[in-house]
Amino acid sequence: MSLSDFLIAEARRIAERPTLEEMRQRLATRTRVRTRESSAEAVRAERDAR
């Protein structure tokens, strides 16, 4: 793969990603999820399990 091919592919990949505003709008439509443990506790438990 040439550098030009790589840069074109990278530019396309970046262009396909949603903008920050699009991501905010998408997240605003989602319902909140309530969990028994905090995110920090879940991450710590997963790390400790390894």
DSSP file (Angstrom, degrees, kcal/mol; ACC not computed):
  #  RESIDUE AA STRUCTURE BP1 BP2  ACC     N-H-->O    O-->H-N    N-H-->O    O-->H-N    TCO  KAPPA ALPHA  PHI   PSI    X-CA   Y-CA   Z-CA
    1    1 A M              0   0    0      0, 0.0     2,-0.1     0, 0.0     0, 0.0   0.000 360.0 360.0 360.0 128.5    0.0    0.0    0.0
    2    2 A S     >  -     0   0    0      1,-0.1     4,-2.4     4,-0.0     5,-0.2  -0.332 360.0-109.7 -78.6 165.4    1.4    3.3   -1.0
    3    3 A L  H  > S+     0   0    0      1,-0.2     4,-2.7     2,-0.2     5,-0.2   0.893 120.6  53.5 -61.5 -40.2    1.4    6.4    1.3
    4    4 A S  H  > S+     0   0    0      2,-0.2     4,-2.3     1,-0.2    -1,-0.2   0.918 109.0  48.4 -61.6 -44.0   -1.2    8.0   -1.0
    5    5 A D  H  > S+     0   0    0      1,-0.2     4,-2.4     2,-0.2    -2,-0.2   0.917 112.2  49.5 -61.8 -43.3   -3.5    5.0   -0.7
    6    6 A F  H  X S+     0   0    0     -4,-2.4     4,-2.6     1,-0.2    -2,-0.2   0.935 111.4  48.1 -61.1 -47.0   -3.0    4.9    3.0
    7    7 A L  H  X S+     0   0    0     -4,-2.7     4,-2.5     2,-0.2    -1,-0.2   0.875 111.6  49.9 -64.9 -38.3   -3.8    8.6    3.4
    8    8 A I  H  X S+     0   0    0     -4,-2.3     4,-2.2     2,-0.2    -1,-0.2   0.932 112.6  47.1 -64.1 -45.4   -6.9    8.4    1.2
    9    9 A A  H  X S+     0   0    0     -4,-2.4     4,-2.3     1,-0.2    -2,-0.2   0.901 113.0  49.3 -63.2 -41.0   -8.2    5.4    3.2
   10   10 A E  H  X S+     0   0    0     -4,-2.6     4,-2.4     2,-0.2    -2,-0.2   0.908 109.9  50.8 -65.5 -42.3   -7.5    7.2    6.5
   11   11 A A  H  X S+     0   0    0     -4,-2.5     4,-2.2     1,-0.2    -2,-0.2   0.893 111.6  48.4 -62.8 -40.0   -9.3   10.4    5.3
   12   12 A R  H  X S+     0   0    0     -4,-2.2     4,-1.5     2,-0.2    -2,-0.2   0.910 110.6  50.9 -65.5 -42.2  -12.3    8.3    4.3
   13   13 A R  H  X S+     0   0    0     -4,-2.3     4,-0.6     1,-0.2    -2,-0.2   0.920 112.9  45.5 -62.2 -43.8  -12.3    6.5    7.6
   14   14 A I  H >< S+     0   0    0     -4,-2.4     3,-0.9     1,-0.2    -1,-0.2   0.896 110.3  54.0 -66.6 -40.7  -12.2    9.8    9.5
   15   15 A A  H 3< S+     0   0    0     -4,-2.2    -1,-0.2     1,-0.2    -2,-0.2   0.778 103.6  57.4 -66.1 -26.8  -14.9   11.3    7.3
   16   16 A E  H 3< S+     0   0    0     -4,-1.5    -1,-0.2    -3,-0.2    -2,-0.2   0.672  85.8  97.7 -78.8 -16.8  -17.3    8.4    8.1
   17   17 A R  S << S-     0   0    0     -3,-0.9     2,-0.1    -4,-0.6    -3,-0.0  -0.445  84.6-106.3 -71.9 144.4  -17.1    9.0   11.8
   18   18 A P        -     0   0    0      0, 0.0    -1,-0.1     0, 0.0    -2,-0.1  -0.375  35.2-112.3 -68.6 149.4  -20.0   10.9   13.3
   19   19 A T     >  -     0   0    0      1,-0.1     4,-2.3    -4,-0.1     5,-0.2  -0.269  30.6-103.7 -72.0 168.1  -19.3   14.5   14.4
   20   20 A L  H  > S+     0   0    0      1,-0.2     4,-2.4     2,-0.2     5,-0.2   0.906 124.2  50.5 -60.0 -42.1  -19.3   15.4   18.1
   21   21 A E  H  > S+     0   0    0      2,-0.2     4,-2.4     1,-0.2    -1,-0.2   0.906 109.4  50.2 -64.2 -41.8  -22.7   17.0   17.7
   22   22 A E  H  > S+     0   0    0      1,-0.2     4,-2.2     2,-0.2    -1,-0.2   0.894 111.2  49.5 -62.5 -39.4  -24.1   14.0   15.9
   23   23 A M  H  X S+     0   0    0     -4,-2.3     4,-2.6     2,-0.2    -2,-0.2   0.902 109.9  50.9 -66.7 -40.8  -22.8   11.8   18.7
   24   24 A R  H  X S+     0   0    0     -4,-2.4     4,-2.1     2,-0.2    -2,-0.2   0.916 110.9  48.6 -62.3 -43.0  -24.4   14.0   21.3
   25   25 A Q  H  X S+     0   0    0     -4,-2.4     4,-0.9     2,-0.2    -2,-0.2   0.910 111.9  49.4 -63.7 -42.0  -27.8   13.9   19.5
   26   26 A R  H >< S+     0   0    0     -4,-2.2     3,-0.7     1,-0.2     4,-0.5   0.922 112.3  47.4 -63.2 -44.2  -27.6   10.1   19.3
   27   27 A L  H >< S+     0   0    0     -4,-2.6     3,-1.0     1,-0.2    -1,-0.2   0.839 104.3  61.4 -67.1 -32.4  -26.7    9.8   23.0
   28   28 A A  H 3< S+     0   0    0     -4,-2.1    -1,-0.2     1,-0.2    -2,-0.2   0.760 101.6  53.5 -65.9 -24.2  -29.5   12.2   24.0
   29   29 A T  T << S+     0   0    0     -4,-0.9    -1,-0.2    -3,-0.7    -2,-0.2   0.605  91.2  94.8 -86.1 -11.4  -32.1    9.8   22.4
   30   30 A R  S <  S-     0   0    0     -3,-1.0     2,-0.2    -4,-0.5    -3,-0.0  -0.485  78.0-118.2 -81.2 149.4  -30.9    6.8   24.4
   31   31 A T        -     0   0    0     -2,-0.2     2,-0.1     1,-0.1    -1,-0.1  -0.612  34.4-105.2 -83.8 148.4  -32.5    5.8   27.7
   32   32 A R        -     0   0    0     -2,-0.2     2,-0.5     1,-0.0    -1,-0.1  -0.389  27.9-139.6 -71.8 150.1  -30.4    5.8   30.8
   33   33 A V        -     0   0    0     -2,-0.1     2,-0.5     2,-0.0    -1,-0.0  -0.947   8.7-153.2-113.5 127.8  -29.2    2.5   32.2
   34   34 A R        -     0   0    0     -2,-0.5     2,-0.3     2,-0.0     3,-0.0  -0.867  16.4-174.5-100.6 130.9  -29.1    2.0   36.0
   35   35 A T        -     0   0    0     -2,-0.5     4,-0.1     1,-0.1     3,-0.0  -0.816  33.6-125.7-121.3 162.8  -26.6   -0.5   37.4
   36   36 A R  S    S+     0   0    0     -2,-0.3     2,-0.3     2,-0.1    -1,-0.1   0.795  96.3  39.5 -76.8 -29.0  -26.0   -1.9   40.8
   37   37 A E  S    S-     0   0    0      1,-0.1    -2,-0.1    -3,-0.0    -1,-0.0  -0.873  90.3-106.1-121.7 155.6  -22.4   -0.9   40.8
   38   38 A S     >  -     0   0    0     -2,-0.3     4,-2.2     1,-0.1     5,-0.2  -0.267  33.0-109.8 -72.5 164.1  -20.6    2.2   39.5
   39   39 A S  H  > S+     0   0    0      1,-0.2     4,-2.6     2,-0.2     5,-0.2   0.903 120.5  54.1 -59.8 -41.3  -18.6    2.2   36.3
   40   40 A A  H  > S+     0   0    0      1,-0.2     4,-2.5     2,-0.2    -1,-0.2   0.902 108.2  49.1 -61.5 -41.3  -15.4    2.6   38.3
   41   41 A E  H  > S+     0   0    0      2,-0.2     4,-2.5     1,-0.2    -1,-0.2   0.896 111.0  50.0 -65.4 -39.5  -16.3   -0.4   40.5
   42   42 A A  H  X S+     0   0    0     -4,-2.2     4,-2.1     2,-0.2    -2,-0.2   0.909 112.3  46.8 -65.8 -42.0  -17.0   -2.5   37.4
   43   43 A V  H  X S+     0   0    0     -4,-2.6     4,-2.5     2,-0.2     5,-0.2   0.926 112.7  49.5 -65.2 -44.2  -13.7   -1.6   35.8
   44   44 A R  H  X S+     0   0    0     -4,-2.5     4,-2.7     1,-0.2    -2,-0.2   0.916 110.6  50.1 -61.0 -44.2  -11.8   -2.3   39.0
   45   45 A A  H  X S+     0   0    0     -4,-2.5     4,-1.4     1,-0.2    -1,-0.2   0.901 111.6  48.6 -61.6 -41.7  -13.5   -5.7   39.4
   46   46 A E  H  X S+     0   0    0     -4,-2.1     4,-0.5     2,-0.2    -2,-0.2   0.914 113.0  47.0 -65.9 -42.5  -12.6   -6.6   35.8
   47   47 A R  H >< S+     0   0    0     -4,-2.5     3,-1.2     1,-0.2    -2,-0.2   0.912 111.4  51.0 -65.7 -41.3   -9.0   -5.5   36.3
   48   48 A D  H 3< S+     0   0    0     -4,-2.7    -1,-0.2     1,-0.3    -2,-0.2   0.792 102.3  61.7 -67.0 -26.4   -8.7   -7.4   39.6
   49   49 A A  H 3<        0   0    0     -4,-1.4    -1,-0.3     1,-0.2    -2,-0.2   0.658 360.0 360.0 -73.3 -15.0  -10.1  -10.6   37.9
   50   50 A R    <<        0   0    0     -3,-1.2    -1,-0.2    -4,-0.5    -2,-0.2   0.463 360.0 360.0 -87.5 360.0   -7.1  -10.7   35.5
